[in-house]
Amino acid sequence: MPWPGGAPPEPAVLAAWLADARRTTLALVEDLGDDQLLGPRLAIINPFLWEIGHAAWFQEKWLLRHAGGEAPLCADADRLYDSAAVAHDTRWDLPLPPRAETLGYMQAVLDRVLERLARGPVSETEAYFALLSIYHEDMHTEAFTYTRQTLGYPRPEVLLALAGQSLEAGAGALTGDAEVPGGRFLLGAAPGTGFVFDNEKWAHEVEVAPFAIARAAVTQAEVAAFVEEGGYRRRELWSDAGWAWREREGAEAPLYWRRVDGGWQRRDFDRWLPLEPHHAAIHVGYWEAEAWCRWAGRRLPTELEWEVAAAGEPDASGRSLAAHKRRFPWGDEAPTPERAQLDFRGLGRADVAAFPRGDSAFGCRQMLGNAWEWTSTDFGPYPGFVTDPYQEYSAPWFAGHKVLRGGAWTTRGRLLRNTWRNFYPPHRRDVWAGFRTCRPG
């Protein structure tokens, strides 16, 4: 795989990120007992013991074996950990090595990788696959957090020592819409901007009409009002598919909510907390977001509108879009703790008014970090799509999934940019996802 353009990170940076990703993985499982490492057989999660081994296997496969031409470190690794070949429901039944042996395999892979980077020089191909394995593990560490949430495991307090506390507590609500002019816009990632995934390729010009998008995500208080007014029981607010899902699920409120003494609580890992009114709503699926929009007289943004609001800039007249496109909502500098709630910081969300220094050119806040945001767009390929070497990343999911944008508090800042596309089936609400809305018209 040729490097896609731009300077790859230095070997020392790659080594630091590889070590950091692995340290985070281990921190998220170190307090779990052997029974918890397997956990129950559920369609939306993996057994931790399998998943941590898979993360190391992926790194070995692509960086050591594919890019480096080395022999396998473990004869059974492909049979155990290849997610494309091992059916999900069978992963609890595999003869997985016990904890100590799995951790030993993970360390052996990392040691070999760091040894290779230290020897130098590192080719562009090796840099590409090093980044692929880092970002792959980053995505799994986010999955580890929602698996812990799903299973009611304890809050991973150990991450506070790695991530630090959140900065902007008690920032409150943020109302109003940002007015975004129409014009021509390059949707997707441009060549020469460094590593991107295949589903971001390549930037292509599209026309966007003027629109108005909320400056902030929908809050828990706003969703609670929908619940209180019977939104989950009003058939007219739901699409046919959404209502069928609601009836199958028996949903009466967002996942992990309960009513106590006339108010609402939410489950945060293994503890119940009073609902924070100004936090972005999470654990809502696409169908719930769609129904809320009908109730509120709003609509979900398209993926195009979301990216324009995050990455676009007005031209000198203010009546059209400028040619320049930002890598991040605030500009082209990498994320910092003052701009976005990322990297597990504070082990939770901030109020939707927090982080004004992260605003987009149009005044939209928290378009990166805090909570993933559903869009109305079906996940599919951009024009001219070609799979990258990791062929299972995008193409198998081009049906039945919706695009989400922006990242959550559990997402690593090094992974994100305005063109990054996430995707889930519309019924998924175990993930750290919420939504922002557009004004109709």
C-alpha positions in Angstrom: 0.0 0.0 0.0 1.7 3.3 -1.1 1.6 6.1 1.4 -1.4 8.3 0.5 0.6 11.6 0.6 1.8 14.0 3.3 4.6 13.2 5.7 4.0 10.1 7.8 4.6 10.4 11.6 8.2 9.8 12.8 9.0 6.3 14.1 9.3 7.7 17.6 5.7 9.0 17.4 4.4 5.7 16.0 6.2 3.8 18.8 4.6 6.1 21.4 1.2 5.7 20.0 1.5 1.9 19.7 2.6 1.7 23.4 -0.2 4.1 24.4 -2.9 2.1 22.6 -1.7 -1.1 24.2 -1.5 0.5 27.7 -5.1 1.7 27.3 -6.3 -1.8 26.2 -4.7 -3.3 29.2 -6.1 -0.7 31.6 -9.6 -1.4 30.4 -9.4 -5.1 31.3 -6.9 -5.4 34.2 -9.6 -5.2 36.9 -11.9 -7.8 35.3 -12.1 -11.4 36.6 -11.8 -14.4 34.3 -15.5 -14.8 34.1 -15.9 -11.1 33.2 -13.3 -11.5 30.5 -15.6 -13.9 28.7 -19.0 -12.4 29.7 -22.4 -13.4 28.3 -23.0 -14.2 24.6 -24.5 -11.1 23.1 -24.8 -10.0 19.5 -23.5 -6.5 20.2 -20.3 -7.3 22.0 -17.3 -9.6 21.9 -15.8 -11.5 24.8 -12.9 -9.4 26.1 -10.5 -12.3 26.1 -11.0 -12.8 22.4 -11.0 -9.1 21.6 -7.7 -8.2 23.3 -6.0 -11.1 21.5 -7.6 -10.0 18.2 -6.1 -6.5 18.6 -2.6 -7.9 19.0 -3.2 -10.4 16.1 -4.3 -7.6 13.8 -1.1 -5.7 14.6 1.0 -8.7 13.9 -0.8 -9.7 10.7 -0.6 -6.3 9.0 2.6 -4.8 10.4 4.9 -7.7 11.1 3.7 -10.3 8.6 2.2 -8.3 5.7 4.5 -5.3 5.7 7.5 -6.9 7.3 7.4 -10.4 5.8 7.9 -12.1 9.2 6.7 -15.5 10.2 3.7 -15.8 12.6 4.4 -15.6 16.3 1.5 -18.0 17.1 0.6 -20.9 14.9 -3.1 -20.8 16.0 -3.6 -17.0 15.8 -5.4 -16.9 12.5 -7.8 -19.6 13.5 -8.6 -17.9 16.7 -8.5 -14.1 16.0 -9.3 -13.4 12.4 -12.6 -11.6 12.7 -13.4 -12.1 9.0 -13.2 -15.8 9.3 -14.3 -16.5 12.8 -18.1 -16.1 13.1 -19.1 -13.8 15.9 -21.3 -16.2 17.8 -18.6 -18.8 18.0 -16.0 -16.6 19.7 -17.1 -17.7 23.2 -16.6 -21.4 22.2 -13.0 -21.1 20.9 -10.1 -22.7 22.7 -8.8 -19.2 23.7 -5.5 -19.1 25.6 -6.0 -18.1 29.2 -5.4 -14.6 30.4 -1.6 -14.9 31.2 -0.9 -16.6 27.8 -3.0 -14.0 25.9 -1.2 -11.1 27.6 2.1 -12.8 26.8 1.2 -13.0 23.2 0.2 -9.3 23.2 3.5 -8.3 24.7 5.5 -10.4 22.3 3.8 -8.7 19.3 4.3 -5.2 20.7 7.9 -5.9 21.6 8.6 -7.1 18.1 6.9 -4.1 16.6 8.8 -1.6 18.7 12.0 -3.4 18.0 11.4 -3.0 14.3 10.6 0.7 14.6 13.7 1.3 16.6 16.0 -0.3 14.0 14.8 2.1 11.3 14.5 3.3 8.7 10.7 2.8 8.5 9.2 2.6 5.0 6.0 4.4 4.1 4.4 1.0 3.8 5.3 0.1 7.4 4.2 3.6 8.6 0.8 3.0 6.9 0.3 -0.4 8.6 1.6 0.9 11.9 -1.1 3.6 11.8 -3.7 1.1 10.7 -3.0 -1.1 13.7 -2.9 1.9 16.1 -6.3 3.2 14.9 -7.7 -0.3 14.9 -6.8 -0.8 18.5 -8.1 2.7 19.3 -11.5 1.7 17.9 -11.4 -1.4 20.0 -10.7 0.5 23.2 -13.7 2.6 22.6 -15.7 -0.7 22.1 -14.3 -1.9 25.4 -15.9 1.0 27.2 -19.4 0.4 25.7 -19.0 -3.3 26.4 -18.3 -2.4 30.1 -21.4 -0.2 30.0 -23.5 -2.8 28.4 -22.5 -5.4 31.0 -22.7 -3.1 34.0 -19.0 -3.5 34.8 -17.4 -0.9 37.0 -16.4 2.5 35.7 -12.8 2.2 34.5 -11.3 4.6 37.0 -7.8 3.6 36.1 -8.2 5.6 32.9 -8.3 8.9 34.8 -4.6 8.5 35.6 -4.0 8.2 31.8 -6.5 10.7 30.5 -7.0 13.3 33.2 -10.1 15.1 34.4 -12.5 17.0 32.1 -12.0 20.8 31.9 -15.3 22.5 31.4 -17.7 21.3 34.1 -21.1 23.0 34.5 -21.0 24.9 31.2 -24.8 24.6 30.7 -27.0 24.6 27.6 -26.4 26.1 24.1 -29.4 27.0 22.0 -30.0 28.3 18.6 -29.0 27.5 15.0 -26.0 28.2 12.9 -26.9 29.6 9.5 -24.8 27.9 6.8 -24.6 29.2 3.3 -24.9 27.0 0.3 -22.4 26.4 -2.5 -19.9 23.9 -3.9 -18.1 21.7 -1.3 -15.5 18.9 -1.5 -17.1 16.1 0.5 -14.5 13.6 1.8 -10.8 13.5 2.3 -8.4 15.0 -0.2 -5.3 13.1 -1.4 -2.1 14.2 0.2 -3.5 14.8 3.7 -2.1 11.7 5.3 -3.7 8.5 6.4 -7.4 8.1 5.8 -9.7 5.1 5.6 -11.1 3.9 2.3 -14.6 5.1 3.0 -13.3 8.7 3.2 -11.8 8.6 -0.3 -11.8 10.7 -2.2 -13.0 14.3 -1.9 -15.6 15.0 -4.6 -17.4 18.2 -5.4 -21.1 18.4 -4.5 -23.6 21.2 -4.3 -25.2 22.0 -1.0 -28.2 24.2 -0.4 -28.2 26.7 2.5 -29.4 25.2 5.8 -29.6 25.9 9.5 -28.1 23.4 12.0 -28.2 23.4 15.8 -25.1 24.8 17.4 -25.2 22.0 19.9 -26.3 18.4 20.2 -29.7 17.5 21.7 -29.5 17.4 25.5 -30.8 14.8 28.0 -33.3 17.4 29.2 -34.7 17.8 25.7 -35.0 14.0 25.3 -36.6 13.7 28.7 -39.3 16.2 27.6 -40.0 14.0 24.6 -40.4 11.0 26.9 -42.6 12.9 29.3 -45.0 13.9 26.5 -45.4 10.3 25.5 -43.1 10.4 22.5 -42.4 6.7 22.6 -46.1 5.9 22.4 -47.1 8.3 19.7 -47.2 6.2 16.5 -47.4 9.3 14.2 -43.9 10.4 15.3 -42.2 7.2 14.1 -41.4 5.8 10.7 -42.7 2.3 9.9 -39.3 0.8 10.5 -38.8 2.8 13.7 -42.2 1.8 15.2 -41.6 -1.8 14.4 -38.3 -1.6 16.2 -39.8 0.2 19.2 -42.5 -2.5 19.6 -40.0 -5.3 19.3 -37.7 -3.6 21.8 -40.4 -2.4 24.1 -38.6 0.9 24.3 -40.1 3.5 26.5 -37.0 5.8 27.1 -33.4 5.9 26.1 -31.3 2.9 27.0 -30.1 2.8 30.6 -32.7 5.3 31.9 -35.0 4.7 34.8 -37.6 6.9 36.5 -37.1 7.4 40.3 -39.3 9.6 42.5 -40.7 11.5 39.6 -37.3 12.1 38.0 -34.9 10.3 35.8 -31.6 8.5 36.4 -29.2 7.0 34.0 -26.9 4.1 34.5 -23.2 5.0 34.2 -21.4 1.7 34.1 -22.3 0.1 37.4 -23.8 3.1 39.2 -27.0 5.2 38.8 -26.8 8.9 38.5 -29.3 11.7 38.3 -29.8 12.8 34.7 -27.6 15.7 33.9 -29.9 18.0 32.0 -27.3 19.8 29.8 -25.3 16.7 28.8 -25.6 15.5 25.2 -28.2 12.7 25.1 -26.6 9.3 24.3 -27.7 5.7 24.0 -30.3 6.7 21.5 -30.6 4.9 18.3 -31.3 6.3 14.9 -35.0 5.5 15.1 -35.3 7.4 18.4 -33.5 10.4 17.0 -35.7 10.4 14.0 -38.9 10.3 16.1 -37.6 13.1 18.4 -37.0 15.3 15.3 -40.6 14.8 14.2 -41.9 15.7 17.7 -39.7 18.8 17.8 -40.4 19.9 14.2 -36.8 19.3 13.2 -34.8 16.9 11.1 -31.5 15.1 11.2 -28.7 16.6 9.1 -27.4 14.7 6.1 -23.8 13.6 6.2 -23.0 16.3 3.7 -24.6 19.0 5.8 -22.8 17.8 8.9 -19.4 17.9 7.2 -20.1 21.4 5.7 -21.0 22.7 9.2 -17.9 21.2 10.7 -15.3 21.8 8.0 -16.6 24.6 5.8 -16.0 28.3 6.0 -18.0 31.3 4.6 -16.4 33.2 1.8 -15.8 37.0 2.1 -19.4 37.8 1.3 -20.7 35.4 3.8 -23.3 34.3 1.3 -21.5 31.2 -0.1 -18.9 28.6 0.9 -15.2 29.4 0.7 -12.8 27.0 -1.1 -10.8 26.3 2.1 -11.9 23.3 4.1 -10.8 22.8 7.8 -9.3 19.5 9.0 -11.0 20.0 12.4 -13.9 22.3 13.3 -11.6 24.9 14.8 -8.9 24.8 12.1 -6.1 22.6 11.1 -4.3 22.2 14.5 -4.7 18.8 16.2 -7.2 18.4 19.0 -6.4 19.7 22.5 -8.2 19.3 25.8 -9.4 22.9 25.5 -11.2 22.2 22.2 -12.8 18.9 22.6 -13.9 16.1 25.0 -11.9 13.2 23.7 -9.4 10.5 24.9 -11.5 9.3 27.9 -10.9 12.6 29.6 -13.1 12.8 32.8 -14.6 9.4 32.0 -17.8 11.0 30.6 -19.4 13.8 28.7 -19.4 17.6 29.3 -22.3 20.0 29.0 -23.1 20.9 25.4 -22.0 24.5 25.9 -18.5 23.4 26.9 -15.4 23.9 24.7 -16.2 27.1 22.9 -12.6 27.2 21.6 -13.6 24.1 19.5 -16.3 25.9 17.6 -16.5 25.5 13.8 -16.4 28.5 11.5 -20.2 28.7 11.7 -20.4 28.5 15.5 -21.2 24.8 15.9 -19.9 23.4 19.1 -18.5 19.9 20.0 -18.7 18.6 16.4 -15.7 16.5 17.5 -15.9 14.7 20.8 -18.4 14.2 23.6 -21.0 12.1 21.7 -21.2 10.6 18.2 -24.0 12.1 16.1 -26.4 10.3 13.8 -27.0 11.6 10.3 -29.8 10.7 8.0 -27.4 9.3 5.4 -27.1 5.6 4.6 -23.5 4.4 4.8 -22.2 3.8 1.3 -19.2 4.3 -0.9 -18.1 7.6 -2.4 -17.7 7.8 -6.2 -14.8 5.7 -7.5 -14.5 3.7 -4.2 -11.7 1.2 -4.0 -11.1 -1.0 -1.0 -7.8 -0.6 0.9 -5.8 -3.7 2.0 -8.0 -4.1 5.0 -10.9 -5.0 2.8 -13.3 -5.9 5.7 -13.3 -2.4 7.1 -16.0 -0.7 5.0 -17.3 -2.6 2.0 -19.2 -5.4 4.0 -21.2 -2.7 5.8 -22.5 -0.7 2.9 -26.1 -1.8 3.5 -28.2 -1.4 6.5 -26.1 1.2 8.3 -26.3 4.9 9.0 -23.4 7.3 9.0 -22.4 8.9 12.3 -20.0 11.7 12.6 -17.9 13.5 15.2 -16.5 11.1 17.8 -17.3 10.7 21.5 -15.5 11.2 24.8 -14.1 7.6 24.4 -12.7 8.4 20.9 -8.9 9.0 20.5 -8.1 12.4 19.2 -5.4 11.1 16.9 -8.1 9.0 15.1 -10.4 11.9 14.2 -10.8 14.5 11.5 -13.8 16.2 9.9 -14.0 13.6 7.2 -14.0 10.6 9.5 -17.1 8.4 9.0 -18.5 6.0 11.6 -21.4 3.6 10.9 -23.9 1.6 12.8 -27.2 -0.1 12.1 -30.1 2.2 13.1 -31.2 0.0 16.0 -27.9 0.3 17.9 -28.1 2.4 21.0 -25.5 0.8 23.2 -22.8 3.0 21.6 -21.9 6.5 22.7 -24.2 8.2 20.2 -26.6 11.1 20.2 -27.6 13.6 17.6 -27.9 17.3 16.6 -30.7 18.6 14.3 -31.4 20.9 11.4 -34.3 23.3 10.9 -36.6 22.1 8.2 -36.8 24.0 4.9 
